[in-house]
Amino acid sequence: MTSESDPRSRRQGPATLRGSAIPQTTTDQRLLDSQGSVEWLHADPWRVMRIQAEFVEGFGLLAELPKAVSVFGSARTKPGSDEYELAVDIGARLDDAGYAVITGGGPGIMEAANKGCNDNGGLSVGLGIELPFEQKLNDHIDIGLVFRYFFVRKTMFVKYSQAFVVLPGGFGTLDELFEAITLVQTTKITRFPIVLVGTEFWGGLLDWIRSTMLSSGKIGPNDLDLVHLTDDPDEVVRIVTDAHHQAAQRAKEEAAARSIAAEAGDAS
């Protein structure tokens, strides 16, 4: 039998395709490619229905998820490496603190964080993506879903996470990191902690942001406060929990202020 990781096998949304049934392009490629045939004029309305269905499926599956933290990092990180074991440790500590762990569902850092949470008895979630090269969901996931479209998958990460923890990774990790920073910076989402793990790996990037982006006025001084940097898994969890305790306290104070204002209005 052909395995899911075999190059002759392709996951496409909830379906598995093999042999001649595997298309030459991914769903995202077919959506974004505007060259050649004008077939898209007729196909795109139906594509909207598929996109809608993917949102509905994700929302339905994850709607009752408890508070959760998304952990990002390289799929190329090898089991047994220091970074892998660090992600395992962080996954377990997040569960101890009462958080489910969400990852991209693949190998490497994603597998490690799922493993740490799952082995600790916590709720481990994987949100995979259809790729030209097959990448099956790892074996440490309690709830798993494979998406056709990157933008639908990203929405699920943001909607159902209360924090992002980002370990060393490549372009995909950078994409997820900077999208999160942008959404918080522009107040498109409620401010929540973004924690970079690995001072040696991330330090040069942050130095460049300070020396080039900040010094040239492309970002403001307060924007640097959107990101935390650490090597300590205890500090990772502390940053996340402290931020949420502060947010809960602010929400309580704001509710009290609204109640006082409403009572004053009724009295007048």
For each residue, the residues with C-beta under 8 A, 3 or more apart:
1:
2: 6 8 9 18
3: 6 9
4: 9 11 16 134 136
5: 9 134 135 136
6: 2 3 9 134
7: 133 134
8: 2 18 19 22
9: 2 3 4 5 6 16 17 18 22 134
10: 16 17 18 22 23 130 134
11: 4 15 16 17 128 130 134 136 146
12: 15 16 17 23 27 130 148
13: 27 54 130 146 147 148
14: 57 146
15: 11 12
16: 4 9 10 11 12
17: 9 10 11 12 21 22 23
18: 2 8 9 10 21 22
19: 8 22
20:
21: 17 18
22: 8 9 10 17 18 19
23: 10 12 17 26
24:
25: 29 30 33 132
26: 23 29 30 130 131 132 148
27: 12 13 30 31 50 130 148 149
28: 31 32 130 148 149 150
29: 25 26 32 33
30: 25 26 27 33
31: 27 28 47 149
32: 28 29
33: 25 29 30 36
34: 40
35:
36: 33
37: 40
38: 41
39: 42 43
40: 34 37 43 44
41: 38 44
42: 39 45
43: 39 40 46 47
44: 40 41 47 48
45: 42 48 49
46: 43 49 50
47: 31 43 44 50 51
48: 44 45 51 52
49: 45 46 52 53
50: 27 46 47 53 54 148
51: 47 48 54 55 149 152
52: 48 49 55 56
53: 49 50 56 57
54: 13 50 51 57 58 147 148 149 152
55: 51 52 58 59 152 155
56: 52 53 59 60
57: 14 53 54 60 61 145
58: 54 55 61 62 127 145 147 152 153 155 156
59: 55 56 62 63 159
60: 56 57 63
61: 57 58 143 145
62: 58 59 65 125 143 145 156 159 160
63: 59 60
64:
65: 62 68 100 123 125 143 160
66: 98 99 100 123
67: 98 99 100 162 244
68: 65 99 100 101 102 123 125 160 161 162
69: 94 99 100 101 102 161 162 163 164 165 240
70: 101 102 103 157 161 163 164 165 176
71: 87 90 91 94 101 102 103 109 110 113 164 165 166 167
72: 103 104 109 110 164 165 166 167 169 172 173 176 177
73: 77 83 87 108 109 110 112 113 166 167 168 169 173
74: 77 83 108 109 167 168 169 170 173
75: 104 106 107 108 109 110 135 169 172
76: 108 170
77: 73 74 81 83 84 87 107 108 109 112 167 168
78: 81 84 108
79: 84 111 112
80: 84 85
81: 77 78 84 85
82: 85 86
83: 73 74 77 86 87 109 112 167 168 198
84: 77 78 79 80 81 87 88 108 109 112
85: 80 81 82 88 89 112
86: 82 83 89 90 112 167 197 233
87: 71 73 77 83 84 90 91 109 112 113 116 167
88: 84 85 91 92 112 113 115 116 119
89: 85 86 92 93 116 233
90: 71 86 87 93 94 113 116 165 167 197 233 236 237
91: 71 87 88 94 95 101 112 113 114 115 116 117 118 120 122 124
92: 88 89 95 96 116 117 119 120 122
93: 89 90 96 97 116 233 234 236 237
94: 69 71 90 91 97 99 101 113 116 117 122 165 237 240
95: 91 92 98 99 100 101 116 117 120 121 122 123
96: 92 93 120 237
97: 93 94 237 240 241
98: 66 67 95
99: 66 67 68 69 94 95 122 162 163 240
100: 65 66 67 68 69 95 117 122 123 124 125
101: 68 69 70 71 91 94 95 113 114 116 117 122 123 124 125
102: 68 69 70 71 125 126 127 157 160 161
103: 70 71 72 106 109 110 111 113 114 125 126 127
104: 72 75 110 126 127 128 129 153 172
105: 110 114 126 127 128 137 138 141 144 146
106: 75 103 110 111 126 128 135 137 138
107: 75 77 110 111 135 138
108: 73 74 75 76 77 78 84 111 112
109: 71 72 73 74 75 77 83 84 87 103 112 113 167 168 169
110: 71 72 73 75 103 104 105 106 107 113 114 126 138
111: 79 103 106 107 108 114 115 138 139 140
112: 73 77 79 83 84 85 86 87 88 91 108 109 115 116
113: 71 73 87 88 90 91 94 101 103 109 110 116 117 165
114: 91 101 103 105 110 111 117 118 124 125 126 138 140 141
115: 88 91 111 112 118 119 124 138 140
116: 87 88 89 90 91 92 93 94 95 101 112 113 119 120
117: 91 92 94 95 100 101 113 114 120 122 123 124 140
118: 91 114 115 121 122 124 140 141 142
119: 88 92 115 116 140
120: 91 92 95 96 116 117
121: 95 118
122: 91 92 94 95 99 100 101 117 118
123: 65 66 68 95 100 101 117 142 143
124: 91 100 101 114 115 117 118 140 141 142 143
125: 62 65 68 100 101 102 103 114 141 142 143 144
126: 102 103 104 105 106 110 114 137 138 141 143 144 145
127: 58 102 103 104 105 144 145 147 153 156 157
128: 11 104 105 106 135 136 137 144 145 146 147
129: 104 135 146 147 148 150 153
130: 10 11 12 13 26 27 28 146 147 148
131: 26 134 135
132: 25 26
133: 7
134: 4 5 6 7 9 10 11 131
135: 5 75 106 107 128 129 131
136: 4 5 11 128
137: 105 106 126 128 141 144 146
138: 105 106 107 110 111 114 115 126 141
139: 111
140: 111 114 115 117 118 119 124
141: 105 114 118 124 125 126 137 138 144
142: 118 123 124 125
143: 61 62 65 123 124 125 126
144: 105 125 126 127 128 137 141
145: 57 58 61 62 126 127 128 156
146: 11 13 14 105 128 129 130 137
147: 13 54 58 127 128 129 130 150 152 153 156
148: 12 13 26 27 28 50 54 129 130 152
149: 27 28 31 51 54 152 153
150: 28 129 147 153 154
151: 154 155
152: 51 54 55 58 147 148 149 155 156
153: 58 104 127 129 147 149 150 156 157
154: 150 151 157 158 176 179
155: 55 58 151 152 158 159
156: 58 62 127 145 147 152 153 159 160
157: 70 102 127 153 154 160 161 164 176
158: 154 155 161 180 183 189
159: 59 62 155 156
160: 62 65 68 102 156 157
161: 68 69 70 102 157 158 164 192
162: 67 68 69 99 192 240 244
163: 69 70 99 192 193 194 195 239 240 243 244
164: 69 70 71 72 157 161 176 177 180 192 193 194 195
165: 69 70 71 72 90 94 113 195 197 236 240
166: 71 72 73 169 173 176 177 194 195 196 197 202
167: 71 72 73 74 77 83 86 87 90 109 173 197 198
168: 73 74 77 83 109 173 197 198 201 202
169: 72 73 74 75 109 166 172 173 174
170: 74 76 173 174
171: 174 175
172: 72 75 104 169 175 176
173: 72 73 74 166 167 168 169 170 176 177
174: 169 170 171 177 178
175: 171 172 178 179
176: 70 72 154 157 164 166 172 173 179 180
177: 72 164 166 173 174 180 181 194 196
178: 174 175 181 182
179: 154 175 176 182 183
180: 158 164 176 177 183 184 194
181: 177 178 184 185 194 223 226 227
182: 178 179 185 186 188
183: 158 179 180 186 188 189
184: 180 181 187 188 189 191 192 194 226
185: 181 182 219 223 226
186: 182 183
187: 184 191
188: 182 183 184
189: 158 183 184 192
190: 247
191: 184 187 226 247
192: 161 162 163 164 184 189 243 244 247
193: 163 164 228 239 240 243
194: 163 164 166 177 180 181 184 226 227 228
195: 163 164 165 166 227 228 229 230 236 239 240
196: 166 177 202 206 227 228 229 230
197: 86 90 165 166 167 168 202 230 231 233 236
198: 83 167 168 201 202 231
199: 202 203 229 230 231
200: 203
201: 168 198
202: 166 168 196 197 198 199 205 206 229
203: 199 200 206 207 229
204: 207 208
205: 202 208 209
206: 196 202 203 209 210 224 227 229
207: 203 204 210 211
208: 204 205 211 212 213
209: 205 206 212 213 214 219 224
210: 206 207 213 214 215 224
211: 207 208 214 215
212: 208 209 215 216 218
213: 208 209 210 216 218 219
214: 209 210 211 217 218 219 220 221 223 224
215: 210 211 212
216: 212 213
217: 214
218: 212 213 214
219: 185 209 213 214 223 224
220: 214 223
221: 214 224
222: 225 226
223: 181 185 214 219 220 226
224: 206 209 210 214 219 221 227
225: 222
226: 181 184 185 191 194 222 223
227: 181 194 195 196 206 224
228: 193 194 195 196 239
229: 195 196 199 202 203 206
230: 195 196 197 199 235 236 239
231: 197 198 199
232: 235 236
233: 86 89 90 93 197 236 237
234: 93 237 238
235: 230 232 238 239
236: 90 93 165 195 197 230 232 233 239 240
237: 90 93 94 96 97 233 234 240 241
238: 234 235 241 242
239: 163 193 195 228 230 235 236 242 243
240: 69 94 97 99 162 163 165 193 195 236 237 243 244
241: 97 237 238 244 245
242: 238 239 245 246
243: 163 192 193 239 240 246 247
244: 67 162 163 192 240 241 247 248
245: 241 242 248 249
246: 242 243 249 250
247: 190 191 192 243 244 250 251
248: 244 245 251 252
249: 245 246 252 253
250: 246 247 253 254
251: 247 248 254 255
252: 248 249 255 256
253: 249 250 256 257
254: 250 251 257 258
255: 251 252 258 259
256: 252 253 259 260
257: 253 254 260 261
258: 254 255 261 262
259: 255 256 262 263
260: 256 257 263 264
261: 257 258 264 265
262: 258 259 265 266
263: 259 260 266 267
264: 260 261 267 268
265: 261 262 268
266: 262 263
267: 263 264
268: 264 265
